[in-house]
Amino acid sequence: MLPNDSQRPDPDALLAQVQAQEKKAARGRLRIYFGASAGVGKTYAMLAAARKLLADGQDLLVGVVETHGRQDTAAQLDGLPVLPLKAIEYRGKTLYEFDLDEALRRAPALILMDELAHSNVAGSRHPKRWQDVEELLAAGIDVLSTVNVQHLESLNDVVGGITGVRVAETLPDTVFDRADEVVLVDIPADELLRRLKQGKVYQPLQAERASQHFFRKGNLIALRELALRRTADRVQDDVQAYRVEKSINPVWKTGAALLACVGPHAGGEHVIRSTARLASQLNAEWHALYVETPRLQRLPASQRERILKTLKLAQDLGARTAIVPSADIAGAVVEYARSANISKVIVGRGRAGALARLWHAPPAARMASLAPDIDLIEVGLPPADAAPRRAAGDDAEAPRRPSRHWRYILAAGVSLATALASVPLQPYLDLANIAMLSLLTVVLVAVRLGRGPAALASLVGVASFDFIFVPPRFSFAVGDFQYVITFGVMLAVGLITGHLTAGLRFQARVASHREARARALYEFSRELSGVLQTEQIFDITKSAIERAFRARATLLLPDDEGSLQAPNGGEALDIGIAQWAFDHAQAAGTGTDTLPASPIFYLPLIAPMRTRGVLALLPLEGAQRGRWLLVPEQRQHLDTFAALAAIALERVHYIDVAQGALLQMESERLRNSLLAALSHDLRTPLTSLVGLAESLALSKPALSPAQLDMARSLQSETVRMSALVANLLDMARIESGQVRLNLQWQALEEVVGSALRASGPQLQQHAVQTQLAPDLPLVRYDAVLIERVLCNLLENAAKYTPPGSIITVAAGVHGQFLQVTVADNGPGLPPGREEAIFEKFTRGERESNKPGVGLGLAICRAIVEAHGGTIHAQPHTPGQGAAIVFSLPLGTPPAPPEIELDDANDQETGKTS
């Protein structure tokens, strides 16, 4: 092997790197401006960079930018090409979102997308803005965007615990980590508070509320620390990726990561605790590594159990743990430290004597020789009273290991049998060939039985060869000194061959285990990729985990309320422990620190959006039951299985959600089309019936009193039926988005008066009062539609109150809204139905002889929300009637036209032109 073979890059890794670079070259680049909170200047910095790029000739486009009324930010937007937003009708209201199709059609080199965690309005192609950005990047368009630290999914709950505010719009950390650049925009907390007071972050009223809740100095300092730490983690990942890409072997001491080396001796826990304390003092991450050599694989069960418990202790103390199989301890430690860019390695002080050190250099000395750029820290021995007791415990295990003795007996017997079997062949074979048979036996023993038996077989083979074949025969005396050299060479070749063969056997076994784990994961992911039902995931996961881990497995899935449901035959499961693991997203049961007495291991199935269930495993009976849970590689292997199952469950869940939404949309579309067609076809004959009924009442000669009553009843019922059909048609038009608002600045008094006149016939038996404030401002609304709202409310009040009741129409300014109330002193609304009455085809009284189909209030809500307002029913109060309140947003009406001076003088003097 050449000296620099260990530094050569892996060909497979190079190929994967080239393929990743080709794929990345076809994608656009994403730069994220990252900050601790709103107001630090992320959007301003993004726009400033865009202006500079535009001046340099860059083809760019502003997709979405939210200025939030900040004048400095709005000034940066001036002069930049802006993509018009796309109007989307939502519940009768027009909202504006980013136009993805138009952006893809125009295909600029760069596009600005503010607020990456934003949730798009229903009806957009993607529910999240970051998904729009992913499609832009896939099309080769570069993107600039902004993110606050509270929007990162992994920090959402942490920020919520600090500030008391849990934001609903989150961004997966994978999107943040995959960004090509992250630019930290940071200002001190005092400076941000000063900007808030100056009105540079929010409007005055909103700024006052923010300063009392979210924008407190302690919150801002904590958020700033989180943003700085998250950026530092990102930079550390960039450094590591660069080192891997450039095949940089030396350690860069950019961080203070520590690596604790765990050995088979009793001082492992002492090394772990010392490293944990040092990592806490340095505020650094740390790793714990155990290198398993072929010799260490043959340790007694008590020592192997102690090693696993030591690694579990390291994991509990916050370390990343790993078990690396290798015949070279020092080389494996150095390779791991360089791959993770760890600059400090912690080792325990060895107990080997001077003679052992001369024969074999300790691992720490070899590490210093292999990696002079890595700092080695040697930890002292644990207290003297602990080591002897543990050593005695190990000695107590020695008599319990008779199973290994047979391998040595078998090795010696095979070597002796080979020598005896070669006796009849002596006349036909030279002594050199007989020596080769002895060496072949050593190789076979090493392959089947290991290094120690191979060494014994080599010794027995040399002794047998000397005793049986070398003259004088049947004596250990040597007549020719050349045979002494032959014996030495045979012994050396046998020992070296046995050592190498045993090492290859160990490496082959390790590679076989790795291949088996990789194959199991591949088969499991392949089977899950095509499932469309939860039951299929249940069966596939259960069978795959039982094969891979030799344990009985089952899945516990939650109902709509989040309570886990026990499967059939799951009587042995403890639902309480499983529910705890589900609620806290932490493993519980055997092998953990939470209820370890339980024989079952409960592992939550954590998907990107939420926890989807719990995987319960019952290790098979045996002396080492559940011991594999302590092995970090096995636990990581199990976590990978659980993550794949969780992602499959989440995918099936969203498939069901999408199918349900599609079915609901199709049903709604069908119903609206049916209503529109039905109401349109009925409107013409109903109009004719109304005209015929009026003509019949006025026909000559005059009708008799009985006939006149019948004609008037016919006219009344026809008018009512025509109104119902008009409601059906209006509802269908509103929901289909065909209604366009004719917004004009006008007084509310006019539309109230016209609504009272239009509803006069229905209000004849009721007293109507108006309580309109004298200083009502002008409001921008569609007079015809708002009159329809008032008419519906007045007709409902008249319909559901007894004759003689008082109906009141009141209006006044409340904050930024004009609030209109239609109230009565009748029986009121049924308790608990304040929201339900605004749904389509819902009536105030479920069983009633009162006319109507339950569309009046639904039409009112659609019209008011289309104006940007709200409508609700006040909660029921005993002794009072019903009250429906709707609000319309205020604005700034245009200033009245100024009268020119000459015209004013003419009016004063009475002149005319």
Buried (B, 14 or more C-beta within 10 A) or exposed (E): EEEEEEEEEEEEEEEEBEEEEEEEEEBBBBBBBBBBBBBBBBBBBBBEBBBEBBEEEEEBBBBBBEBBEBEEBEEBBEEBEEBEBBEBBBEBBEBEBBBBEBBBEBEBEBBBBBBBBBBBBEEBEBEBBBBBBBBBBEBEBBBBBBBBBBBBBEBBEBBEEBBEEEBEBBBBBEBBEEBBEBBBBBBEBEEBBEBBEEBBBBEEEBBEEBBEEBBBEEBBBBBBEBBBEBBEEBBBEEBBEEBBEEEBBEBBBEBBBBBBBBBBBBBBBBBBBBBBEBBEEBEBBBBBBBBBBBBBEBBBEEBBBBBBEBBBBBBEBEBBBBBBBBBBBBBBBBBBBBEBBBBBBBBBBBEEEEEEEEEEBBBBBBBBEBBEEBBBBEBEBBEEEBBEEBEEBBEEEEEEEEEEEEBBEBBBEBBBEBBEEBEEEBEEBEBEEBBBBBBEBBBBBBBBBBBBBBBBBBBBBBBBBBBBBBEEEEEEEBEEEEBEEBBEEBBEBBBEBBBBBBBEBBBEEBEEEEEEBEEBBEBBBEBBEEBEEBEBBBBBBBEBBBEBBEBBBBBBBBEEEEEBEBBEEBEEBBBEBBBBBBEEEBBBBBBBEBBEEBBBBBBBBBBEBEBBBBBBBBBEEEEEBBBBBBBBBBBEBBBBBBBBBBBBBBBBBEEEEEEEEEEEEEEEEEBBEEBBEBBEEBBEEBEEBBEBBBEBBEEEEEBEEEEBEBBBEBBEEBBEBBBBBBBBBBBBBBBEBEBEBEBEEBBBEEBBBBBBEBBEEBBEEBEBEEEBEEEBBBBBBBBEBBBBBBBBBBBBBBBBBEEEBBBBBBBBBEEEBBBBBBBBBBBBBBEEBBEBBBEBEBBBEEEEEEEBBBBBBBBBBBBBBBBBBBBBBBEBEEEBBBBBBBBBBBBEEEEEEEEEEEEEEEEEEEEEE
